[in-house]
């Protein structure tokens, strides 16, 4: 019998052998370095450093995007790269691509535009933020958003004419492009710059002072920044758009006819209407106290305090991070949002003090008159701050006329309605107050309807889009608003004046409910029908 041949045994691997083998394997960083030395990386990585400045900004300079419009093909590689690198939500985008259309000398002209944050010299987002959640780097000029400071009020979204800040419902905060400042700090180009196959985007150095002179001294009929974009004199954007094609006035954004309702912001709808009803009631209490009608003044002040307390609770629902709302006063030097919060805080506190004085019977007549006057004046100041909060965005539909007539009209209209509820148990029919109510309702409706005349304009202006939205997609809300205003502001008070309907608590309460609901519908349209000029592609997103 032949001898049994033994098979060779498998070599035994010890722990030391495994550790040595692990040390000999290259890390991801080492593999990248070896490929870089061997020029084995994609071609784009060999020259992307030429698309950023070789030196840091000198005093008076800052980083800025430079876009060669003639090289942009609209492939959206920049959009994808930005979204991927920054880990954005599915519906969130910090860079967009739009299209300009027009013609010159009978020839059609088409131009693709890529756009992101312009890192403005005078940023609207920074100026409007109530909690100082923005900073403009003094060396690089990059406008950064401080996520940990944000309360999610979204006022910066309204303040930015270029629709740059984006609200993340998942995080409860706003976020925006920061020009990939971490990459620039180590000599790497931003994601969008590296991703563009045609080198249409680069980072350059610019002098904000020269931009200031160019934008603020430019003719109004031609936009020196970019055709069909918001006027640059508001925030002084630093992005430089280059092209060999003529930027003629006939160029229009391809999406300028897009009709898209904006978010309703329901907590703000209730906040504005209830706060103005409260201030209107407090103003009536001041007049009642001055006339010696302490019972009517007491009822009015208590009702105004209740309305304001409910209002403050609803307003907190608008914030993504309400726990940090106590910081809202920090931006009072520049932000109308902060000033509004401070004014309403003072108004509410003073109104509570006046209500305590009236209920307890403490304080002389002079002291009470001073307290009531302070309540009314602080309330007027708060309504003015609310008005300026929207006027300061420079949206055409939120101009001083359109916003002022709505806010002041609501204060007067709802103030009269609240006053009628408090005196509804008295036998005397206040015909003068009812006539005043009818007049205010009709004047307010007439002022609101002025925007509708823009529907026939030849050019697609922001007010034309607003008018078309109201008469199109928002026509049900518009019809409801008009019907409620006429029913509560004209029909019911008219029936009481003519004796068709008795003046009772139920009548006064129905009148208040109808007017309050009508004003809520008006304020819903105030937010949803606004359609400002944005960068090409902004209206369609």
C-alpha positions in Angstrom: 0.0 0.0 0.0 1.5 3.3 -1.1 2.1 5.8 1.5 -0.6 8.5 2.1 0.5 11.8 0.6 -0.2 14.7 2.9 -1.6 18.0 1.4 0.2 21.2 2.3 -1.5 23.0 5.1 -2.8 26.6 4.7 -0.5 29.2 6.1 -1.7 30.5 9.5 -2.4 34.3 9.5 -1.6 35.9 12.9 -3.0 39.1 14.3 0.4 40.8 13.6 0.2 39.7 10.0 -3.2 41.3 9.7 -2.2 44.5 11.3 0.9 44.8 9.0 -1.2 44.2 6.0 -3.6 46.9 7.1 -0.7 49.4 7.5 0.5 48.6 3.9 -3.0 49.4 2.4 -3.5 53.0 1.3 -6.1 55.2 2.8 -8.5 57.2 0.6 -6.4 60.3 1.1 -3.2 58.5 0.2 -4.8 56.9 -2.9 -6.0 60.4 -4.0 -2.6 61.9 -3.5 -0.9 59.1 -5.5 -3.4 59.6 -8.4 -2.9 63.3 -8.2 0.9 62.8 -8.6 0.4 60.4 -11.5 -2.0 62.8 -13.2 -4.6 60.0 -13.2 -7.5 62.3 -12.1 -10.2 63.6 -14.4 -9.1 66.4 -16.7 -11.3 69.0 -14.9 -9.3 68.6 -11.7 -6.1 69.6 -13.4 -7.2 73.2 -14.1 -10.1 74.0 -11.8 -7.7 76.0 -9.7 -7.5 78.5 -12.5 -11.1 79.3 -12.0 -10.6 80.9 -8.5 -8.4 83.8 -7.4 -4.8 82.9 -6.5 -4.8 85.5 -3.7 -7.2 86.5 -1.0 -9.2 89.7 -1.4 -7.3 92.9 -0.8 -8.9 95.6 1.4 -12.0 96.9 -0.4 -12.3 93.7 -2.5 -14.4 90.5 -2.0 -15.0 87.2 -3.7 -17.8 87.1 -6.3 -19.2 84.7 -8.9 -18.3 85.5 -12.6 -20.6 83.9 -15.2 -19.8 83.7 -18.9 -23.3 83.6 -20.3 -22.0 82.7 -23.8 -20.5 79.5 -22.4 -23.6 78.4 -20.3 -25.6 75.7 -22.1 -28.1 75.1 -19.4 -27.0 71.5 -18.6 -27.6 72.1 -14.9 -24.4 70.3 -13.9 -23.8 73.2 -11.5 -27.3 72.6 -9.9 -26.7 68.9 -9.4 -23.2 69.4 -8.0 -24.4 72.0 -5.5 -27.3 69.9 -4.4 -25.1 66.8 -4.0 -22.2 68.4 -2.2 -24.4 70.3 0.3 -26.8 67.5 1.0 -29.9 69.5 0.2 -33.5 68.3 0.6 -35.3 66.9 -2.5 -37.2 70.2 -3.1 -34.3 72.4 -2.1 -31.9 74.1 -4.5 -29.3 76.8 -4.0 -28.6 77.3 -7.7 -31.0 77.5 -10.6 -30.9 77.9 -14.4 -33.2 80.2 -16.3 -33.6 81.4 -19.9 -33.7 84.9 -21.5 -35.6 85.4 -24.8 -35.7 88.3 -27.1 -34.6 89.7 -30.4 -32.5 92.4 -32.1 -32.6 93.5 -35.7 -35.2 90.9 -36.5 -33.1 88.0 -35.2 -34.1 85.9 -32.3 -31.9 85.9 -29.2 -31.7 83.2 -26.5 -29.5 83.2 -23.5 -29.2 80.7 -20.7 -28.5 82.1 -17.2 -27.2 80.2 -14.2 -27.7 82.0 -10.8 -27.0 81.5 -7.1 -26.5 83.8 -4.2 -24.9 87.1 -5.3 -23.2 87.8 -2.0 -24.5 91.4 -2.2 -22.6 94.4 -0.9 -25.7 95.4 1.0 -27.5 92.1 1.6 -31.3 92.3 2.1 -31.3 89.0 4.0 -28.8 90.3 6.5 -30.5 93.6 6.9 -33.9 92.0 7.5 -32.9 89.1 9.8 -34.3 89.8 13.3 -31.9 87.4 15.1 -28.7 88.3 13.4 -28.4 84.9 11.7 -26.4 86.3 8.8 -22.9 87.6 8.6 -20.9 89.1 5.8 -17.3 88.0 6.2 -15.1 91.2 6.5 -12.2 89.6 4.5 -13.9 87.5 1.8 -17.3 89.4 1.5 -19.1 86.0 1.5 -22.6 86.3 3.0 -23.1 83.3 5.3 -26.1 82.0 7.1 -25.6 80.9 10.7 -27.9 77.9 11.0 -27.7 77.7 14.8 -29.0 81.2 15.2 -32.0 80.9 12.8 -35.5 80.8 14.1 -37.1 80.0 10.8 -39.2 83.2 10.5 -38.5 83.3 6.7 -38.4 87.1 6.5 -35.0 86.9 4.7 -36.8 84.9 2.0 -39.2 87.9 1.5 -36.4 90.5 1.7 -34.1 88.9 -0.9 -35.2 90.0 -4.4 -33.3 87.1 -6.0 -35.1 84.3 -4.1 -31.9 83.0 -2.7 -32.6 81.8 0.9 -34.5 78.5 1.0 -36.7 77.3 3.9 -36.2 73.7 5.0 -39.4 72.5 6.7 -37.5 69.4 7.8 -34.9 71.5 9.8 -37.2 74.5 10.6 -34.5 76.9 9.3 -33.5 78.8 6.2 -30.3 77.8 4.3 -28.4 79.3 1.4 -25.3 79.2 -0.8 -22.1 80.2 1.0 -19.8 80.1 -2.0 -18.3 76.9 -0.6 -16.2 79.0 1.7 -14.5 75.9 3.2 -13.2 74.9 -0.2 -12.0 78.4 -1.1 -10.2 78.5 2.2 -7.9 75.6 1.1 -7.6 76.7 -2.5 -10.4 74.5 -4.0 -13.1 75.8 -6.3 -16.8 75.6 -5.3 -18.8 72.6 -6.4 -20.7 74.5 -9.2 -17.4 75.9 -10.6 -15.8 72.4 -10.7 -18.9 70.8 -12.2 -19.4 73.2 -15.2 -18.0 71.4 -18.3 -17.6 74.7 -20.2 -16.0 76.8 -17.4 -19.0 79.2 -17.5 -18.7 79.8 -13.8 -15.7 81.1 -11.9 -14.8 82.9 -8.7 -13.2 86.3 -9.1 -12.4 89.4 -7.1 -14.5 92.5 -7.3 -14.7 95.9 -5.7 -18.2 96.6 -4.2 -17.5 100.4 -4.2 -17.3 100.4 -8.0 -20.5 98.3 -8.2 -22.2 100.8 -5.9 -21.4 103.7 -8.2 -22.5 101.8 -11.3 -25.7 100.4 -10.0 -27.0 103.5 -8.1 -26.2 105.9 -10.9 -27.5 103.7 -13.8 -30.4 104.7 -16.0 -33.7 103.2 -14.9 -34.8 101.9 -18.3 -31.8 99.5 -18.6 -30.7 97.0 -16.0 -26.9 97.2 -15.7 -26.8 93.9 -13.7 -28.7 91.5 -15.9 -31.7 91.9 -18.2 -35.1 90.9 -16.8 -33.7 90.7 -13.2 -34.6 92.8 -10.1 -33.1 96.3 -9.9 -29.6 96.0 -8.4 -29.6 99.3 -6.5 -31.5 97.6 -3.6 -28.9 95.1 -2.4 -25.9 95.7 -4.8 -25.3 92.1 -6.1 -21.7 91.3 -6.8 -22.1 88.6 -9.4 -20.6 89.6 -12.7 -22.4 88.4 -15.9 -20.3 88.6 -19.1 -21.5 88.2 -22.7 -20.6 89.3 -26.2 -24.2 89.3 -27.1 -26.2 92.6 -26.8 -28.1 92.9 -23.6 -31.0 94.8 -25.1 -34.2 95.9 -23.4 -36.2 93.4 -25.4 -34.8 90.5 -23.4 -37.4 88.9 -21.2 -37.3 86.0 -18.8 -38.9 82.9 -20.5 -41.0 82.3 -17.4 -42.2 85.9 -16.9 -45.8 84.8 -17.7 -45.7 82.1 -15.1 -48.6 82.4 -12.7 -47.8 80.7 -9.4 -49.4 81.5 -6.1 -47.0 82.0 -3.3 -47.2 80.3 0.2 -50.2 81.5 2.2 -48.3 81.8 5.5 -51.5 81.2 7.5 -50.0 82.0 10.9 -49.0 85.4 9.5 -52.5 85.9 8.0 -54.1 85.5 11.5 -51.3 87.4 13.2 -51.7 90.5 11.1 -55.5 90.5 11.1 -56.0 89.9 14.9 -53.2 92.3 15.9 -54.9 95.1 13.8 -58.3 94.2 15.3 -56.7 94.5 18.7 -55.1 97.9 18.0 -58.4 99.2 16.5 -60.3 98.1 19.7 -57.7 99.7 21.9 -57.9 103.0 20.0 -61.7 103.0 20.6 -61.1 102.3 24.3 -58.8 105.4 24.4 -61.7 107.6 22.9 -64.2 106.0 25.3 -62.0 106.7 28.3 -61.5 110.3 27.2 -65.3 110.7 26.9 -65.8 109.3 30.5 -67.3 106.0 29.3 -65.4 103.7 31.6 -67.5 100.6 31.1 -67.1 100.7 27.3 -63.4 101.4 27.7 -63.0 98.5 30.1 -64.7 96.1 27.7 -62.7 97.3 24.7 -59.4 97.0 26.5 -60.1 93.5 27.8 -61.3 92.3 24.4 -58.2 93.9 22.8 -55.9 92.1 25.3 -57.6 88.8 24.6 -57.2 89.3 20.8 -53.6 90.1 21.2 -52.9 87.2 23.5 -54.4 84.8 21.0 -52.5 86.5 18.2 -49.1 86.1 19.9 -49.8 82.4 20.3 -50.8 81.9 16.7 -47.8 84.0 15.5 -45.4 81.5 17.1 -46.6 78.8 14.8 -45.0 80.5 11.9 -41.5 80.0 13.3 -39.5 76.9 12.5 -37.8 77.2 15.9 -40.1 79.1 18.3 -38.0 78.2 21.3 -35.5 80.8 20.1 -38.0 83.5 19.5 -36.8 85.5 22.5 -33.9 86.6 20.4 -36.2 88.4 17.9 -35.2 91.9 19.2 -31.5 91.6 18.4 -31.8 93.0 14.9 -33.7 96.2 15.9 -31.1 98.5 14.3 -32.0 97.3 10.7 -34.8 94.8 10.8 -38.5 95.9 10.8 -39.3 92.5 12.0 -37.5 93.2 15.3 -39.0 96.6 15.6 -42.5 95.1 15.1 -41.9 92.5 17.8 -40.6 95.2 20.2 -43.6 97.5 19.5 -46.2 94.8 19.9 -44.5 93.6 23.1 -44.7 97.2 24.5 -48.3 97.5 23.3 -49.4 94.2 24.9 -47.7 95.0 28.2 -49.2 98.5 28.4 -52.7 97.2 27.4 -52.5 94.7 30.2 -51.6 97.5 32.6 -54.5 99.7 31.4 -56.9 96.8 31.7 -55.8 96.2 35.3 -56.3 99.9 36.1 -59.8 99.9 34.6 -60.9 96.6 36.3 -59.5 97.4 39.7 -60.7 101.1 39.6 -57.2 102.3 40.6 -55.6 105.4 39.2 -56.9 108.9 38.7 -58.6 110.0 35.5 -55.5 111.7 34.3 -53.4 108.5 34.9 -55.9 106.4 33.1 -56.0 108.8 30.1 -52.2 108.7 29.9 -52.2 104.9 30.0 -54.9 104.6 27.4 -53.1 107.1 25.1 -49.9 105.1 25.5 -51.7 101.9 24.5 -53.2 103.4 21.4 -49.9 105.1 20.3 -47.9 102.0 20.8 -50.5 100.1 18.9 -50.3 102.5 16.0 -46.5 102.3 16.1 -46.7 98.5 15.9 -49.1 98.6 12.9 -46.7 101.0 11.2 -43.8 98.5 11.8 -46.0 95.7 10.4 -46.6 97.9 7.3 -42.9 98.8 6.8 -41.9 95.1 7.3 -43.5 94.4 3.9 -42.9 97.7 2.2 -39.2 97.2 2.9 -39.2 94.1 0.7 -39.8 96.3 -2.4 -42.3 94.0 -3.8 -44.7 95.9 -6.0 -47.9 94.4 -4.6 -46.5 95.2 -1.1 -45.9 98.9 -1.8 -46.8 101.6 0.6 -50.2 102.2 -1.0 -51.3 98.6 -1.4 -50.1 97.6 2.1 -51.0 100.8 3.9 -54.6 100.9 2.7 -55.0 97.2 3.7 -53.4 97.4 7.1 -54.8 100.8 8.2 -58.2 99.9 6.7 -58.3 96.6 8.7 -57.4 98.5 11.9 -60.2 101.0 11.4 -62.8 98.5 10.1 -62.2 95.8 12.8 -61.8 98.4 15.5 -65.3 99.7 14.7 -66.7 96.2 14.7 -65.1 95.4 18.1 -66.5 98.6 19.5 -70.0 97.7 18.2 -69.8 94.3 20.0 -69.0 96.0 23.3 -71.9 98.4 23.2 -74.4 96.0 21.6 -76.3 95.7 24.9 -77.2 99.4 25.0 -80.6 100.6 23.7 -79.2 103.4 21.5 -78.5 102.5 17.9 -75.1 104.0 16.9 -76.0 105.1 13.4 -72.9 107.3 13.1 -70.6 104.3 13.8 -72.5 102.1 11.4 -72.2 104.8 8.6 -68.5 105.1 9.4 -68.2 101.3 9.1 -69.9 101.3 5.7 -67.7 104.1 4.4 -64.5 102.4 5.6 -65.5 99.0 4.1 -66.3 100.6 0.7 -63.1 102.7 0.6 -61.0 99.7 1.5 -62.6 97.5 -1.2 -62.1 100.3 -3.8 -58.4 100.6 -2.9 -57.9 96.8 -3.0 -59.5 96.6 -6.5 -57.0 99.1 -8.0 -54.5 96.3 -8.5 -57.0 94.5 -10.9 -56.7 97.3 -13.5 -53.1 96.1 -14.2 -54.5 92.9 -15.9 -54.6 94.6 -19.3 -51.0 95.9 -19.3 -49.0 95.1 -22.4 -45.9 94.0 -20.6 -45.9 91.2 -18.0 -45.2 93.3 -14.9 -45.4 92.0 -11.3 -48.8 93.7 -10.8 -50.1 92.2 -14.0 -49.2 88.7 -12.7 -50.9 89.6 -9.4 -54.1 90.7 -11.1 -54.1 87.6 -13.3 -53.6 85.4 -10.3 -56.5 87.0 -8.4 -58.8 86.7 -11.4 -57.6 83.2 -12.3 -56.3 80.7 -9.8 -57.3 82.7 -6.7 -60.7 83.9 -8.0 -62.6 81.9 -5.4 -60.7 83.5 -2.6 -61.2 86.9 -4.2 -65.0 86.3 -4.6 -65.3 85.2 -1.0 -63.4 88.2 0.2 -65.6 90.7 -1.7 -68.8 88.9 -0.6 -67.9 88.9 3.1 -66.8 92.5 3.0 -70.0 93.6 1.4 -72.2 91.5 3.6 -70.5 92.4 6.9 -69.5 96.0 6.0 -72.5 97.2 4.0 -75.5 94.9 4.0 -75.8 94.2 7.7 -75.1 97.7 9.0 -77.4 99.1 6.3 -80.2 96.9 7.5 -79.7 98.1 11.0 -79.7 101.7 10.0 -82.9 101.3 7.9 -84.6 99.4 10.8 -84.9 96.2 8.8 -82.7 94.5 11.4 -82.6 95.1 15.1 -79.2 96.0 16.7 -78.5 93.2 19.1 -75.6 91.3 20.5 -76.2 88.6 17.9 -76.2 91.2 15.1 -73.0 92.8 16.3 -71.3 89.4 16.8 -72.3 88.3 13.2 -71.0 91.6 11.8 -67.7 91.1 13.6 -67.4 87.5 12.4 -68.2 88.3 8.8 -65.7 91.2 8.7 -63.0 89.2 10.5 -63.4 86.3 8.0 -63.3 88.8 5.1 -60.1 90.4 6.3 -58.5 86.9 6.7 -59.4 86.2 3.0 -58.0 89.6 2.0 -54.7 88.8 3.9 -54.6 85.4 2.3 -54.6 87.1 -1.1 -52.0 89.6 0.2 -49.5 86.7 0.5 -50.5 84.3 -2.2 -51.0 86.9 -5.0 -47.7 88.7 -4.7 -45.5 88.0 -7.7 -42.2 89.9 -7.6 -39.6 90.2 -10.3 -37.0 87.5 -9.8 -34.0 86.0 -11.6 -34.8 84.2 -14.8 -36.1 80.8 -13.8 -37.1 81.9 -10.3 -40.8 82.2 -11.0 -41.0 78.6 -12.4 -39.4 77.0 -9.3 
